[in-house]
């Protein structure tokens, strides 16, 4: 991996984590029930997307193993981590806007 890709990854991950932190810190202004509801909705949506990504990778691996001529390298952990943090951030922001008032 070249240096520019690594710097871009870490920068993007840091920005995502900072935004998730800011969003979570702003939630206590809401009532406890709504705060928990928003976090639960965001977590369940992110979990569902990640299960979908893993299922897609399993299907891809099965296809490549039986009918493809290519070998399967596995899930890239950098891509998986970025996807997870982005889906959680976006769903957290969406549900905060929708239910946060």
C-alpha positions as CSV (number, residue, x, y, z in Angstrom):
1,X,0.0,0.0,0.0
2,X,1.4,3.4,-0.9
3,X,1.8,6.2,1.6
4,X,-0.9,8.4,0.1
5,X,-3.5,5.7,0.5
6,X,-2.5,5.1,4.1
7,X,-2.7,8.8,4.9
8,X,-6.1,9.1,3.2
9,X,-7.4,6.1,5.1
10,X,-6.3,7.3,8.5
11,X,-7.5,10.8,7.9
12,X,-10.9,9.6,6.7
13,X,-11.2,7.2,9.7
14,X,-10.2,10.0,12.2
15,X,-12.8,12.4,10.7
16,X,-15.4,9.7,10.9
17,X,-14.6,8.9,14.5
18,X,-14.6,12.6,15.5
19,X,-18.0,13.1,13.8
20,X,-19.4,10.0,15.6
21,X,-18.1,11.3,18.9
22,X,-19.6,14.8,18.3
23,X,-22.9,13.2,17.4
24,X,-22.9,11.0,20.5
25,X,-21.9,13.8,22.8
26,X,-24.8,15.9,21.4
27,X,-27.4,13.2,22.2
28,X,-27.6,13.7,26.0
29,X,-29.5,16.9,25.3
30,X,-32.4,14.7,24.3
31,X,-34.4,12.5,26.7
32,X,-32.9,9.2,27.8
33,X,-35.5,7.2,26.0
34,X,-35.0,9.0,22.7
35,X,-31.2,8.9,23.0
36,X,-31.3,5.2,23.5
37,X,-33.8,4.7,20.7
38,X,-31.6,6.7,18.3
39,X,-28.5,4.8,19.2
40,X,-30.3,1.5,19.0
41,X,-31.8,2.3,15.6
42,X,-28.4,3.4,14.2
43,X,-26.6,0.3,15.6
44,X,-29.2,-2.1,14.3
45,X,-29.0,-0.5,10.8
46,X,-25.2,-0.5,10.8
47,X,-25.3,-4.2,11.9
48,X,-27.7,-5.1,9.1
49,X,-25.6,-3.5,6.5
50,X,-22.5,-5.2,7.8
51,X,-24.2,-8.6,7.7
52,X,-25.2,-7.8,4.1
53,X,-21.5,-7.0,3.3
54,X,-20.3,-10.2,4.9
55,X,-23.0,-12.3,3.0
56,X,-22.0,-10.7,-0.2
57,X,-18.3,-11.6,0.4
58,X,-19.3,-15.2,1.2
59,X,-21.3,-15.5,-2.0
60,X,-18.4,-14.0,-3.9
61,X,-16.0,-16.4,-2.3
62,X,-18.2,-19.4,-3.1
63,X,-18.6,-18.3,-6.7
64,X,-14.8,-17.8,-7.1
65,X,-14.1,-21.2,-5.5
66,X,-16.4,-23.2,-7.7
67,X,-16.8,-21.3,-11.0
68,X,-14.2,-18.7,-11.1
69,X,-10.6,-19.0,-12.1
70,X,-9.5,-16.3,-9.7
71,X,-8.5,-16.8,-6.0
72,X,-10.3,-15.0,-3.2
73,X,-8.1,-12.7,-1.1
74,X,-10.6,-12.1,1.7
75,X,-12.2,-9.0,3.1
76,X,-9.9,-6.0,3.3
77,X,-10.0,-4.8,6.9
78,X,-9.4,-1.2,6.0
79,X,-12.4,-1.1,3.7
80,X,-14.6,-3.0,6.2
81,X,-13.6,-0.6,9.0
82,X,-14.3,2.5,6.9
83,X,-17.6,1.1,5.6
84,X,-18.7,0.2,9.2
85,X,-17.8,3.6,10.6
86,X,-19.4,5.5,7.7
87,X,-22.7,3.5,7.8
88,X,-22.9,4.0,11.6
89,X,-22.1,7.7,11.3
90,X,-24.7,8.3,8.5
91,X,-27.4,6.3,10.2
92,X,-26.7,8.0,13.6
93,X,-27.0,11.4,11.9
94,X,-30.1,10.3,10.0
95,X,-31.9,9.0,13.1
96,X,-30.8,11.9,15.2
97,X,-32.4,14.3,12.7
98,X,-35.5,12.2,12.3
99,X,-36.2,11.5,16.0
100,X,-34.2,14.2,17.7
101,X,-36.4,17.1,17.0
